[in-house]
Amino acid sequence: MRAVVQRVDGAAVVVDGETVGEIIGQGLCVLVGVTHEDTVEKAAQLARKLWSLRVLEDEKSCSDVGAPLLVISQFTLYGDARKGRRPTWNAAAPGAVAEPLVDEVVARLRSLGARVETGRFGADMKVSLTNNGPFTVLLDI
């Protein structure tokens, strides 16, 4: 699994003019990509890492301060543009594999006590955020 983690001061996802997920104030906006070899165990490991990652103000984690997370599926994280001018998506898992694993990350975060908002899997989403720092890290699990 791959995640792009951004420290934010607010973030939202809009689908067809409707806000489907939003966090206000300090938190993390997390884009999650799934590849073919990913498992429920990797989803659980990613959730634990996101909940405890010390990237907020004063080196705190979401678990330390109760900060919310906005988790958004994004298959393009496994795009490969090394050759030619058009990326390939061969490394991205198909929706039937990816969606349950992204849902598992969200469920595991919630079981740890996190407040989690989400996008809508497979939808054309408009994501807006205020990146605080800017601060962005890439996690590969």
FIMIRO-401322 format. One record per residue (C-alpha): x, y, z. Coordinates in steps of 0.05 Angstrom, whole numbers. Layout:
<rs>
        X        Y        Z
        X        Y        Z
...
</rs>
This chain:
<rs>
        X        Y        Z
        0        0        0
       22       71      -13
       -1      134       21
       12      207        9
        3      240       77
       -7      315       82
      -10      355      146
      -69      402      137
     -108      458      169
     -173      433      139
     -191      391       78
     -254      371       40
     -277      324      -15
     -335      344      -61
     -372      297     -108
     -424      324     -156
     -428      389     -116
     -438      353      -50
     -386      353        6
     -378      280       23
     -320      286       72
     -290      344      110
     -242      357      167
     -235      425      200
     -171      448      233
     -108      407      244
     -107      337      216
      -82      293      160
     -106      286       89
      -85      217       65
      -87      192       -7
      -85      116       -8
      -65       72      -66
      -70       -4      -69
      -29      -52     -110
      -41     -125     -127
       -1     -156      -69
      -34     -115      -14
      -70     -150       43
     -115     -136      103
      -52     -141      146
      -19      -85      106
      -82      -43      113
      -79      -52      189
       -5      -34      189
      -19       29      149
      -75       49      196
      -30       41      257
       25       81      224
      -23      138      204
      -53      142      274
       15      145      308
       57      184      258
       88      243      294
       81      297      240
       33      346      272
       52      409      309
      103      398      365
      117      328      337
       49      302      359
        9      247      325
      -65      244      310
      -71      196      369
      -37      246      415
      -84      304      400
     -146      270      372
     -135      301      303
     -181      277      247
     -160      244      182
     -190      250      113
     -176      186       75
     -184      185       -1
     -172      127      -48
     -126      144     -106
     -105       90     -155
      -61      139     -192
       -9      132     -137
       12       69     -173
       17      103     -241
       82       92     -279
      104      148     -326
      177      128     -336
      166      111     -410
      128      151     -461
       81      208     -447
       22      169     -419
       24      135     -351
        5       62     -344
      -36       38     -285
      -15      -36     -286
       11      -35     -215
      -55       -8     -187
     -103      -61     -160
     -172      -64     -193
     -230      -33     -155
     -257      -99     -131
     -190     -111      -94
     -174      -39      -75
     -240      -15      -47
     -245      -66       10
     -173      -52       30
     -183       24       32
     -246       11       73
     -204      -33      119
     -154       23      131
     -213       68      150
     -244       15      195
     -179        1      230
     -167       76      242
     -236       82      272
     -224       21      316
     -162       56      342
     -205      116      362
     -194      161      302
     -246      207      272
     -242      192      198
     -276      225      139
     -272      195       69
     -280      208       -4
     -324      165      -48
     -289      106      -81
     -287      110     -157
     -320      178     -160
     -295      241     -194
     -274      277     -131
     -254      349     -121
     -205      353      -63
     -187      418      -30
     -139      428       28
      -94      476       63
      -27      441       68
        5      464      134
       80      472      125
       77      451       70
       87      382       98
       78      319       56
      107      249       66
      102      186       25
       91      119       61
      101       52       28
       76       -7       69
</rs>
